[in-house]
Amino acid sequence: MRKTSVYLPDSLKKRLAAFAEHNGVSEAELIREAIEQRLDGTQDERRPTDPPVPGRLVGVGVGPGPADLLTTRALAALRRADRVIAPCTSIEAIGRAEAIVREAAPDVAIERMVFVMQPDHDARSAALVDVCDRIAGYLEDGDEIAFITLGDPNIYSTVSSVVAGVVARRPETEVDTVAGIMAFQALAMAGEVVLTDEQQTLVLLPASAPSETIDAELAMPERTVILYKGGGRIAAVADQVESAGRLDDAVMGELIGMPGERIARVADIRDRPASYLSVVISPAPEGTGPVPQPLAEASHTSAGSAQRSGAEQ
C-alpha cells in the first residue's frame, strides 16, 4: 500500500481553508482537484507567485471599492504573504478593505486589527501601539505581512502610521508598497470627468484643510481641485466651489463601488448628508490644450489648399 503525504506551508494552508469555507467545499476536494489538473495538464497557466520575504511589511492598496479594480500585483502580494492584516473598527466587523479582498480573492485568509477612528487622541494612539506591536512580533517571527488599505497606501492611508510605528520597533524591517487605484480616479471614470488636460494641473486636498487654502486653489482657473473626506462638510464645500464659480461642473462620489454608492453633481446634493468616504472633483475651467479643427472646417481648408495648388501648377 502506498501512502502519500502532502506538506503545505502555513500561508497556503490559510488560503486553502479560507477558499474552502467561502465556496462550501472540503479542503480534501480542492487538493484532489488541483492534483488531477496537474496530472491531466489542465491547470491554470498562471505566473507562479514569488516566495514570501521573511520580515517584510508590504502596504497593499486594494482600490476604492470595485473588486475588479484590484491590481494583479496586489493579488500576488496578498497570496504571497504569510499574514494579511485588515484594519477594522471592531473585531466583529468586516472593514471595507477586507470586503474588497473577500470578493476579489476568497482564497486569502485575513486577520483583523482594530483601529480607533473617533477623534480621541489617546484611544487612537493606544490602538495604533497595539497594532504595531503585533505586526512587529509577526515580522520578528519571520512572517511577511501584507497590510491592506483602501485606495493607495501612500495617499491618505493608515499604512504610513503603521510603517512608522513598526520601523521604530524593528529598524531592520524591509518595507514595500503596492499602488492602488484611488477613489477620485474611479469617480472620474464614472462621471466622465477629464481630470487634467495638456495645460492644466491637479491638487489633492482634505476637505478639512483651512478654507483659505481651498479657496486659493479654487481661484486658479487652470487647477483641478480634488477634495477628500468631505462628507461631513459637503455644504461648506459646495459654498466654496460656488463662490469660485465652479459649482456647475463639480461632482461628488460617495462609497464608490460599494453598497450605497452615490455619484451626483455637488449642486444637487449640497443639502444632504454624506459619508466620510466621499470625494469631490472640481475640474479646471480653463487651460485646455489646443482644440482640433472641426472636421468640416478642416476638409474645407484642405479642399481650398488643393485648388490653390492646382491653379499654381
N, C-alpha and C positions, 0 to 999 in steps of 0.2 A: 504494500500500500504506500502510495506516495503522498507526502504531506507538503503543502506549500504554505509558507508564512509570508505575510505582507507587512512590511515595516513602512510607516508613514511618518514624516516629520510633524511636529506639533501644529505648525501653521496649516499644513494640508489637512490634518485631522479636524481642525476647527472649521475650515472651509467645507469639508465633506459633511460634517454634522449640520452646519447651517443650511447647506443646499438641500440635504435630505429632509430636514424639518420643514423648510419653505415649500418643497414640492410634494410632501406627503409620501415619500418613498423611503425604503430602508437603505442604510449605508452599504449593506452587502449587495443589494441590487445594483447600485451605482457602480460599485467596484467591478461586479461581474460584467456590466455593460461596457465599461471602459476597457477591460481586458479583451472582450470579444471584438471591439472595434479595432484595437491594436493588432490583434492576431489576423483579423479579416482585412486589415489595411483600409478601414473606413473612418479612422479617427480624423478629427478636425486638423487641417493643415495650418496650425497657428504657431506664431513665433514663440519659442519657449521663453518662460519668464526667467529673468536673471535671479540668482540666489540672493537671499537677504544679506545685508551687511550688518554684522553684529555691532550694536551700539550706535546705530544711525537713527536719527529722528527726521522724518520726512513730512512736511506740511503739504497736504494734498487738497487742492481746490476741486470741489465737486460741481461747480457751476451754480446757476441761480435757482434751479428747480426741476426743469425737464430732465428726465434720465438720459435722453439721447444727446444731451449737451455735455455729458461727462466724457472726457477725452480718453483715447486709448492708452495714453501714457499714465493717466490717473488710475485706470483699471489695472494696469500692470503693477503699479506701485501698491495698490490695495491687496492684490493677490500675492505679491512677493513678501509683504510684511508679516512678521510673526504675530503682531498685535495691531489691530485697527482701533483707534480711540475716537469716540464721537463726543462732542460737548452736548450737554443737555441741562435743563433747568431742574429736573427731578430724575432720580434713578429709575422711576417707573414710566417716564415719558419718553417717547421717541422724538428726538430733535429733527429739525428739517434736513440737516446734512445727512443724518442716518437714514431718513426716509428715502432720499435720493439714491443712496448706495444700495439700500434694500431692493429697490426696483431695478437698478442697473446691474447689480451683481449679487444676487441672492445667495451665492456660494461663499460670500465673505462674512466671517463672524465679526461682530462689532462689540466692543466694550464701552460702556458709557461712563463718563466722568462729569460730575455736577459742577456747573459754573453758576455764579450768582449774577444776575443781570440788573437787579434793582440798584438804585443809587445809594447803596450802603457801603461806604468805602471799606470798613472793617470786615464785613461779611464777604465782600468780593475778594479782598486780599487773602482772607483765610482760605477760601475755596481754591484760589489760584495756587497758594502754597501747597495745599494737599495734592492738587493735580500734578504740579511739578515734582513733588517728592515721589509720587507713584511712578511717573514716567521715567524719572532718573533711575529709580530702582530697577525697572524693567530693562533699561539700557545697560545698566551695570551687570545684569544677568546675561547679557549677550543678545537680547532681542533687537530686531529692527522694528521701529514704531512708525506707523502712519497715523498722523493726526488730521482728521478731515475737517473741512470748513466750507461754508457756503461761499460761492464766488471764487475769489483768488486769495491764496494765503498771504500775499504781500500787500494787499489793499484792504484797509479797514477790517482786519481779521484778528481773532484771538491767538492765532499762531505766533505772532511776534512776541506777545507776552509770555506764552508758553516756552518758546525757544530761549528767550532771555532768562527765564527762571531756571530752566533745565541746565543751560550752559553755565550759569552761576554755580550750580551744584556739581556739575560734571564738565569741566572745561574741555576735556578731550572729545566731547560729543561731536560726531560728524553731522552736519545739518544740510538738508536738501529741501527744495520745494518743487511742486508740480503746479504749473499755472492752471487757473480755471477761468471759464468764461464768466464775465461779470453781468449783473442784472441790467445795467444800462445798455449793454450790447444786445441782450435779449429783448429789451424794450424797443431799441432802435429797429430790430428786425420786425417785431410785431406791429409797431406803429409806423413802419415805413419812413423812418426818420434818417436823414443823412447827417451823421454826427459832425463831420468836417469836410469841407471841400478844399480845393487847391490852396486858397489863400487864407483859410480860417485856422483858428486854434481852439483848444478844448481845455477846460479846467474842471476838476472834480473836487467838490467841497461837501462837508457835512452840513446839513440844514441848520445845525446848531451853531455854525460859525457866526462871528459877530455880524450884525446886519450891515454894517458899513463895508465889510469885506465882500459880502454877497452883492451889495448894490454896486460896488466898484467894478466887479466882474461883469455884471449885467449891463453896465453902462458902456462896455466895449462892444461895438457892433459886429466885430469880426470874431467874437469869442462865443463858442458854445459852452453853456454853463450846465453842469450836472450836479444835482443836489441829492445827497444820500440821507437816509434815516430821517425823512421829513414828515412821516405820517402824522405825528402829533402837532406839527407846525404848518400843516398844509394851507390853512387860511392865511397865515402870515407870509408864507412863501408866495402864494397867489397874489397878495398885495404888492410884494416886491417886484414880481415879474410884470404885473400890470403897470406899476409906476415906471418901469423901464420900457414900456411899450411893446412887450413881448408876449402878452397873455394869449393871443390868438393861436400861436404856434406851440405853446408849451404843453407837454404831455406828461402824465404820471402813470407809472406802472406799480402795481402792488401784488405781492405774493405771486410773482411770475412763474407759471408752470406748476403752481400748487393749488390745492382747493381754496376757493375764494379769490382767485386771480381777478384783477380788475385793471383794465387799460383804458384811459379816458383823457380827454382834454382837461387841463387844470381848471379852465373856466367853468366846466360842467360839474366839478366835484369839490370846489373850494369850500363849500359849507358842510361837507360830510366828513365824518371821522375816517381815518386811515390807519393802517398798522405801521409798526416800526419798520418792517421790511418793505419800504416803498422808495421809489426813485423818481425824480423829476428831471426832465430834459427840456432846456430852453435853447432851441437851435440858434446859431448865429444868424442875424437878419441880413448881414452884409458880408462882402468879402469872398464871393464865389469866384471860381476861375473863369476863364474865357468861355462864353456861351457859343456853341456851334451855330453856324448859319442855318436857318430853316432850309429844308430840302428844296423847296420851290425856289427860294432865292438863290441857293447855290446852283441849281440847274439853269436858272435864267442867266446867271453870271457866266456859267460855263458856255452856254449857247452863244452869248454875246461875244465872248472871247474867241470862239471858234469862227464866228462870222468875220470879226475883225482880222483874224489871222488869214482867212481865205482871201479877203479883199487885198491884204498886203501882198499876197502871193501874186 
